[in-house]
Amino acid sequence: MRTAVLCQLLAVVAGMGCVSQKKAQMEARQAYLAGQEQATQGAMQARLQQQQGPVVFVQGPVRHAVVEWQAGMKLSQAIVAAEYTVFMNPQLIRVLRNAQVAGEFKGVDLLHREDMDLEEGDTVLIVP
C-alpha cells in the first residue's frame, strides 16, 4: 500500500517537473536575452563613439561584433559581414534600434528572404 502511494506521489511530482522544467527553460532564455541586451548597450555605445564611421553591432557567436554600416544594408548582409560562427541556423535574431525591438526573426526566415533594412547604430542579437 505504501509503495503504491509513493509511486503515485512520485508520478505527480515527476509530471510537475516537466512543466516546471519547460517554464524554467523559457524564463532562463528570456532572462538571457534581457541580460544580453542590457549588458551590451553601454559597451556598444562606447564602441560606437570610438568608431570613425557608422556601424552596426552584432551580438552572439560571431567573429566581428562591430560591422561597418553602409546605406541600404540588410540584416542578412550584417550577419554575413560579422561572420556567424555556428553551423546551425540561429533560433532567434532580434534587431534593436534605440533600445526598442525593431524586428525579430527566426534563422529560417532569412532563408525565405524575410529580411530588413538596418540603420546605423542598430544592434543585432543572435541566439544560436
N, C-alpha and C positions, 0 to 999 in steps of 0.2 A: 504494500500500500504506500509506504513512504517513498519507495523508488518511483512509483507511478506519478506521485505528486511532484517529486523532484524533477522528473523528466518533463512534465508539463510546464513547470516553472522555468526550466532551462529553455524550453522551446519558445515560451513567451519572451523571455529576455533576449534570446538569440534573434527573434523576429524584430524586436525593438532595436537591436544593434544594427541591423541592415538599414533601417530608416535613419537612425541617428548617424550612422557612418556616412551615408549619402549626403545628409544635411551638413555634417561636419566638413565633408569634402567641398561642397558648394560654398559654404561660409569661408573656408580656407582660401579657395580660389578668389572669391570676392575681396577678401582681406589682402591677398597678394596683389591683386590689381590695384586696389586703392593705395596700398603702400608703395607700389612701384610708381604710380602717378605722382603721389605726393613727394616721394624722396627725390625724384628726378627733376621736378620743376625748378627748384633752386639751382641745382647743378647745371641744368640745361640753359637756364637764363644766363648764368655766369659764362658758360662757353659761348653763348650767342654774342655776348658783349666782347669776347676776345677775338672772335672771327672777324675777318675783314669784309666778307661778302655775306649775302643772305644764305641761311642754312635751314635744313630740316633735321630734326633729331630722331633717331631710331633706337628704341629701347628693346632689348631682347637678345636672342642669340644671333648676333651679327658681328662682323669684323670691324665695321666702321659705324660708330654711334652718331657721328655728325657727317651729314652729306650736303654737299653744295646744292642749294636750291636753284632751279632755273625756271623761267617763265613757262607755264604750260606743263610743269612736271606732274606726273601721275603717281599715285600711291605705289603701283607696281614697279615703276621706274626707281623710286626711292628705295624699295626693298632690294631690288637687284643691285643698286649702287652701294647699299650698305653691306652686301654680301651675306645674306641669310645663311646660317651655317648648319641648320638641322635638315636632315634628309626628308622628313615628312612635312606635309603642309601644316601651317600653323592652325591651331584650334580657333584662335581669335586674333583679329587685328583691329585695333582701336586707334582712331585719329583724334588727337586733342588739339583744339585751337582755342587760344585764350582761356585755358583751363576748363573748357567745355568739350564734351564729346561731339565731334563734328561728323563722325562716321564710324560704323562698326561692321566688320566683315568677318566671314569665315575664310580660311585659306582657299577653299574650293571656289568661293565667289570670284576671286581674281582669275581663276582658270576659266570661268564662264563670262569673262570680260566685264564683270562688275568692278568698276574702278572709280576713282575720284581724283579731282584736281587738288593738289596741295598748295598751300600758301607758305611763304617764308615764315620760319619760326614754328611751324606745326611740329607736333611730337607724334611719332608713330610707335605704338606699344604693341609688340608681337608676343603672344603667348603660345609657346610650342604645344 
